[in-house]
Amino acid sequence: MATFPEIHAAAFSPSASVRRAKIGPTTRILVAAVVVPLLPLLVWWIGTKSLLYQHGWFNLEYVGLLCIGILWPSWWTAALLTTEICIALIQPIARLYYFHSSDVLLSLRYLHLLPAHRLFEYGLVLFSCALVCAISLRWALGEERSPIAGKAVAVIFVCTGAAIASSFTFNGHALEPRWRESDERTGRILSVPLISLIDSVRSYGHDSQSGPGRVPLSSSLALAMRQLPQDAKPNIVLVLTESWGLAQDDRINRAEQQPYDDPRIGALYREITGAVPFDGATTSGETRALCGDAEGIASISEPASYFANCWPERMNHRGYRTVAVHGFTPTMYQRERWYSRFGFSDAVFQPQLQQSGAAMCDGAFPGICDASVAQWIGQHLISSAQDRPVFVHWVTLGSHLPVPPEAAPADLEACRQISIVDDNALCSWFNLVQKLHQSVAKLALMSISKPTVFIIVGDHAPPFLNAATRSRFSQTSVPYVILMPRVLDVKPDLRVLHAANEGGPSPVAMRKRRHHTEP
């Protein structure tokens, strides 16, 4: 019988090493070229069940860095490749939340405002993904240059040339860094994430091809103002509703707006509904409503002439007192400074609302409950009834995704009636949006002596992570509801209404009730 030393010597002898399976340099290079870049995509697919947000399948920048890494392997080249993989995630994240690439960078400074547990979750996923990529790349590149390094680089160049040649058959060639809607329709083979990001930052806010820009969009506020008699000066309350999108299933749309079916609402207001196109995230929704474009927070650096054409400044000239209200911190997107540029005479945020006794609610961004903000606005309008008319711009907060799961029996029953009870995220979102409309309906019934027009409109479609849930909503249009006081005795202009709905369904088709005709 062989002794232990003999077994040990036989196992680790040179001949045994030859017999042990080895992973060759070709396999390692294939891992570095194909497998590692797909790891973040795999994580993305696990979370979204879709590759919809992938912006090009062949990363030219990664390929170039990979060639350097093959010829000069080190931790530095592995780190560069890992960094490139992380930068490539910016574009799908931007598309998920209806951001432009520059918006993602701008939003990084506000990460500390997220709840600690969610920030930890996001950080852990990103750190784990980057760590696995870095270690895998360092292993795949090896300690020293591979004997087949030159041949591998040559093969990579040939494959890259073939990819570039084939991509010329697609609209919006990927070598042009600017993102266009046609790229999503046709699909991209190539991507250049870093170049695209630099180009987006360089032209942010000034070029509609690569930044929010002054993309002209229909404003539901402008539509409402065109319906007023020439000399009328009612109060105006604009409610920009966070993540309120236009559902493909009209049962959801009708159920959300059910609070306005109250006969008391019908006695006081004419209800006008429809949809307007959207482009970008919440701040773009604000400039769409206030200025008629998708400029968003990038407008903060615009000259005064830009803001002079927006509704707050125009309201000031009409003798209105203009108030902006948001239940979150004024530091988010520099809203306090931004609102002053619009010309708002007052800006009220979480600190002031808390001092007045408003309640706090949990959520993606913990802040003042929407119901409490609605009550504050009502009291403010009542106290200002004998003063000059008031224009209120309110950006809601409670329905910001991700939303906490709802467990109340009444909430589940409401979801069951429209067949969405099995989708927890959609059910939770639906109930939050419906409760927002309930709060606005209560606000509209408060004893405000001056006639008040209410415009409730979505900022963008709900950015659900799951692609199946996301596909249940229009990706181009958001709904609106206008409550026009009957005391103003105004008849709606159907031509204006249909023009404002360009890009969305007709108002009558969306809700077959009493919207655009007299009862």
N, C-alpha and C positions, 0 to 999 in steps of 0.2 A: 504494500500500500504506500502511495506517495505521501511524503510528509508535507506539512503546511508550507515550509520554505520552498519546497520543490514546486508545489502548485503555484505559489506566488511568482516564482521566477519564470515559470512557463507562461503564465498569463500576461506578464509584462515584458516578455522577450520581444526583440524586433520583429520576429516572424509573426507573433501574436498581434502586434500593432498593425501589420499589413492586413491581417485577416479581419480586424475590427472595421466596421462600416465607417467610411469617411464621407463627409459632404464636400464635394468638389467646388472649385472657384466658380464654375459656371452656374451651379445651383445657387450659390451665395449671391452672385450678381443678379440673378433673376429675382431672388427674394427682395433685394434692395430696389430693383427697378419696378417690380410689379406688386408684390405682396404688401410691403410696408406702406406705400402711399395709399393703399386701399383700406388700411386699418381704421382711420378716422371715418371713412365712408361706411364701413361695416357698423361702427358705433352709431353713426347717423341713421342708418337703415333700421337698426334695432329700436331706436327711439321714434322714428317717423313712419316706418314701414313703407318708405318711398325713397327714390333717388331723384325726385322732382327738382330738388334744390341744387343738384350738382351742376356746376357751371363749367363744362368742358371736361373731357376725360383724359386728355393728354397734356400734362403740365410742362410746357417748354422750359420754364425756369428750373423746375426740379430736374429735368433731364440734363440741363447744362451743369448744374451743381453735382449731379450724380457722376458725370464724366470726370469732373475734378476729383471727386471722392474716390473713384476707381483708380485714378492715376496717382493720387497722393492721399492715401487713407490715413485718417487720424480722428481724434475726438472732435476736432474743430470742424472738419467736413461733415461728420455725422450731425453735429449741432446745427450747421447751416441747413442741411437737408430737413432736419426736424422743424426748424423755424419756418422753412418754406411750406411744409405741410400744414403748420398752424395758420400761416397767413392765408393759405388756400381756403380755410374754413370761414373767413370773413364774408366772402361772397354768398355762400349758402345761408349763413346766419342773417345777413342783410335781407335776402330774398324771403326768408321765413317771416321776418317782422316788418316787411314792406319798407325797410330802410334802403337808403343808398349806402354804398360802401363807406363814404365819409361819415355818415350818421353813426355807424358802428364805432368808429374811432372816437367820435365826439361823445358817445354814450359811455365809454369806458370810465370817464371821470366821475360818473354817477353810480358806479357799482356799489360803493359803500352804503348807498341808500336802500339797497335790497335787504330783505330779511336775512339774518346771519345764516340760518340753516340753508336757505336757497343759494346764497353765495358760496357756502361750503360745498354744496352739491355740484354746482357748476365748476368750481375750482378743482374739485377732486377728479371729475371726469376729464377735464382738460389736462391736468397734471399727469394723470395715469396714462392717458393716450400719448402725450408727448414723451413720457419716460419709456414706454414700451417701444415707441418708434426709435428713440435715440439708442437704446440698448440693441435693438434688432439691427439697426444700420451699422453700429460699431462692429457687431459680430459679422455682418454680411460683407463689410468692406475689408475686414481682416486687419492684421497688425502691419503688414507691409504690402507693397504692390504685388498683385497677382501676376503669374506668368502670362495669363491671357488678357491682361488689362488693355493692351493696344487693340487686340481683335475685338474685345467687348465694346470699346468706345467706337470703333469703326461700324460695328453692327448697329449700335444705338443711333449713330448719325444717319445711317441708311433708313432705319425705321422712322426717324424723325422727319426726314425728307419726304417719305411716303405719306406720313400723316399730314404734313403741310400741303402737299399736292392734292390729296383727297379732300381736304377741308375747303378748297376753293370752290367746290360745288355747292357749298352752303351759303345762305344769305348771312351777311354780317360776319365776315371772316375773323377768326379769333386773334389774328395778329393785330387787328384793330382793337385796342384795349377797351374802348367804350362799350358799355353794355346797352343793348337795344332789345325791345320787346320781341323782335323777330328772332333773336337768338334762342329764346325759350321755345318758340313755336317750331323752329327747324332743328334745334339741337346743335351743340358745338362739339367738335372733336378736340380742339386745342383750347388752352387757357394760359393766361399770363397774369396770375393773381397780383403779384407785387406791382407790375407795370400798370395794371388796371387801377389798383388802389392809389398809386401816386398820381395818376391822371385824374382820378375822381377828386382827390384832395386839391389838386391844382386848380381845377375848374369848378369846384364846389359852389353851387348857388348861382353860377353864371352861365352854365351850359346845360340845356335840357337833355342833351344826349348822355351826360355822365353824372349829373347832379340833379337835385330837385328842380332848380331853375324856375323860371316864370312860365311853367306849363299852364296855359289857360284852362280853367275848370269852371263849370257852372256852380254858382253859389246859391244855396237854398235861402240864405238871408237876402240876397239881391232879388230873388224870385218873390219873396214875401213883401219886400219893400215896393216892388212894382205893382203889387195888388192893392196898395193903400190909396185912398183918395188923396188928391194932391196936397191938401192943407192939413191932413190928419197927422197928429203927433202922439200916437199911443206909446205906452211902454213897450219895449222890445226885449224879450228874453231868448237868447240863443243858447241852446243846450247841445254842446258837442259831446256826443255819447261815446265813451271809450269802447272800441272793438265791437260796435254795433254794425253788423254786416247784413247784406241782403241775402236771405236764405233762398235756395233753389226750391225748397218745399214751402209753398205759400201758407201752409198750416202754421209754421213757425212764425212767419211774419204777422199773421192775423192774431196769433196768441200773444205775441209780444205787445201789440198795440191794443189789446182788448180793454185796458183801462180807459181808453178814450171812447168806448162804446157806452159809457155812463150817460143816461138820458139828460142828466144835468149839464154834462159837457156839450151834448148836442143842442141844448137850449141856448147856451151862451156862445158857442163857437161853431164856425164852419171848419170841418176837418179836410185838409188837402194833403194827399200823400203822393209819393213818387220816389224816384231814385236819381242820384247825380253821380258822375264818374269820380273816382278818387285816384290819387297817385302819391304814394309815400305814407309815412307814419303819422302820428298824432299832430305834430307841429305843422306838417304839410296840410293836414285837415283844418287846422286853425287858419292858415293863410288862404286856404281854398274858400272858407266861409267868409273871412273878413276882407280878403283882397282879390279873390277870384283866380288864384294861382297855387302852385304847389311848392312855392319857395321855402316854406317852413322856417326853422330857426336860422337858416342861412341869411334870412332877410335882416337879421339884427345889424349887419354891417352895411345895409343899403342906405343910400342918401335919403334925406327927409322927403324928397319928392315922391318916393315910393310909398311911404306911409300916408302921405296927403291924399292919395287916391283910395285908401282903405276905409272901410265903414266906420271905425271908431272916430277918426278925425272928421269924417263927413258928418257924423252924428253930433260931434262937438259944435260944428258950424250951424247945425240946425237947432241948437239950444238944448241938446240932451246932456244929461250927466252920465258919463260912461264909466262902467264898473266891470272889472275882470275878476272872476272868482275861480279858485282852484283849491281843492281840499288837500293839497300836498305842499311840500316845501317850496318856497320861491326860488331856491337855488337850482332846482331841476331845470335844465335848459335855459338858465338865466332868465326865467320868465318875468321876474320883477323888473329887470332892466328892459327886457323885450317889450313888455306891456306898456311901459312908459313911452317907448318909441312909437307905439301905435297911437298914443294920445289918450289912453285911458286916464281919467282923472283920479280913479281909485283902483287899487289892486289888493284883493283880500285873499290870504292864503291860510294854511293850516294854523299857524300861531294865533292869528287874529280870531279865527273861527273857534279855536279851543278856548280862548279867553271869553268868548260870548256864550260858552257852555255847550258847544257842539260835541257830539259823541265821536269817538274814534272807532274804526273798523279795521279788521285784519284783511289781508289780501296780498297780491303781488307787491304792491307798494302800500304799506299800512298808512292810512290817512283818515281824514274826516269822512264819515258815512255820507253817502249821497243824499239819503233822506234828510239828514241834518242840514246839509247845504241848501236843499230845496226849501226847508222851513226858514232858514236864515234869509234867503232871497225873498220869500213871501213877506216876512216881517219888514224887510228893508223897503220893499215896494209899498207896503201899507203906510209906513212912516214917511215915505216921500210922496204920498198921494197928492198933497197940496202944493208940492214943489214943482219944478220943471220935470219933463218926462225923463225916464231912465232907460238906458240901454245896458243890459247885463250880458256879458259873455262868460258862460260857465262851462268849464271842461271837467267832465265827470271822471271818477277814479275807480269805482268799485268793481267794474266788469273787466278790468285789466287782466289779461292772461299772464301766467296761469292762475286759475281760480281755485279756491278750496272746495272739496267735495261737499255737496249738500246732502243732508240726511233727514230733513224734516219731512214727515209724511205728506204734507200739503204740496211741498215742492216736487216730490216724486210723483204724486198724482197728476200734477200739471204736466210733467214730462211724459207720463204714460198716455195722456190724452192725445198727444201729438207724436207718439211712437219714438221718443228719443230717450226713454228711461234707461236703456241698456248702455248708453254712452255717457259715462259719468261726467266727463269734462264738458260735453255739450249741454247736458242737463243743468249743471251748475252755472254755466255761462248764461243759459236761457233764463233761469230764475233771477239772476242778478240784473239782467237787462229789463226783464218784465217789472221787477221792483223799482227800477229807475223810472220807468214809464208811470207806474203807480204814484211815485213821488211827484212827478210833474203834473199828473192829473189832479192830485190834491192841491198842488200849488195853484193850478188854474182855477180851482174852485174857491180859493181864499177871497176874502172880502176886500178886493183892491178896487178903489173907487175909479181909478183911471183905466180905460180899456188897455188890455195888454195882449200883444201878439207873442205867441210861443212858437219857436222854430226848433224842433228836435231833429238832429241829423247825426249819422254815424261819422266817425273819423276815418276808419278803414275797416276792412273785413277782419273778423276774429282770427288771429294768427295761431290757430291750433297746430300743435306739433304733428299730430297724426294726419297723414295726407288724406285719408278717407273722410275724416270729419271736416277737414279744410275744404274739400271739394264740394261740400254741401252749401257753400256760399259763393256768390259772385266774386270774382277776383278783379273786377273792374268798376263796380258800382256799389254805392251804399244808400240806404233808404233815408227818407226824411218824412216828418209829419209837421204840418203847419196848422196851428189852431188860430184861426182868424176871428176876432170878435164880431159877432153878428150885429152889434150896435153900430159898427162902422158901415153896415149895409153895402158891402163890396161884393161885386160879382167877379169870379175868377176868369182870367184871360186864358182860354184853353191853348192858344198858340204859344204863349209864354211858357205855360206848364209843360207842354210837349217838347219845346226847345230845350228846357232845362233838363229833360230826361234823356238827352242824347247819350247813348251808351248804356242805357238801362231800360227795363221794361216799361211799358206804358202804365201810368198810374191806375187806369181802370182795370187793366189786366192783372195788376198786382193785387188789388183789393177791390172786389166787385161789390161796392156798397154805395154810399151816397156822396163820394168825395168831391166831384167836380161839377155837380149840378145842384140846383136848388131843390129842397125837399118839396 
